[in-house]
C-alpha cells in the first residue's frame, strides 16, 4: 500500500473514531438541508408514531448549536 493511501486511511479512522466530531458533522449537514428546504418553501417529511408526517416550511425547526 502506498504511503499516501495508508496515511489517508489512518486519518479517516482517526476522524471516524471521534463520535462527537461525526455527530456534529452529521447535524451540520441536517441543519443545512433543513434550512435549504425552509428558505425554498419546500415541506419536509418525518417519521412520527409509525406514520409519515409532512411539515410545512414555516414549521420546520432548525436546531442551533449549544
N, C-alpha and C positions, 0 to 999 in steps of 0.2 A: 504494500500500500504506500502510495506516495505521501511525503511529509505534509503537504498542504491538506490532503484529504483527511489524514489522521488528526491533524490539528483542528480541522472543521468539525470532525466527529466528536472530538473531546469538548470543543466549545459548545456544540449543540447539547451534548449530555449535561454539561455544567448548567446551562440555562434551563433545560427541562427538569433538572433536579431541584430547582428553586420554585417551589409551589406558589409562593406569594407573587413572584415575578410572572409566572404563567397565568395565574388568576387575574392579575392586574392587566396583563396584555389582552386577555380574552374580554374582560369587562370594558376596556377602552374600545375594542372592536364592536362590541354590542352597542355601546353608547353612541358610537359614530353612525352605526346603521339606524338606530332609533331616531337620532337627530335628523338624518337624511330623510327618513320617512315623514317625520313631523313637518319639516320645512317644505317638503314636496307636496304635502297634503294627502299622503297615502296612508291608509289604515294598515295596521299590523294584526296578526292573529297570534293568540296564545292558547296554550292548553290549560284549562282550568276545570277542575272537578270532572274529569273524564270527557270534556267537550271542548271543541274548538270555539273560541270566543274572538270576535272581531273587535278591535279597539280603534275608535276614530282618532285621527291625527291630533286633534286638540286634547285628547285624553291620554296621550302617550306620556308616560313618566320616564324621565331620564335620571338615573342615579348619579349623584355628584360624589366626588371623591371626599374622603374624610380628611 
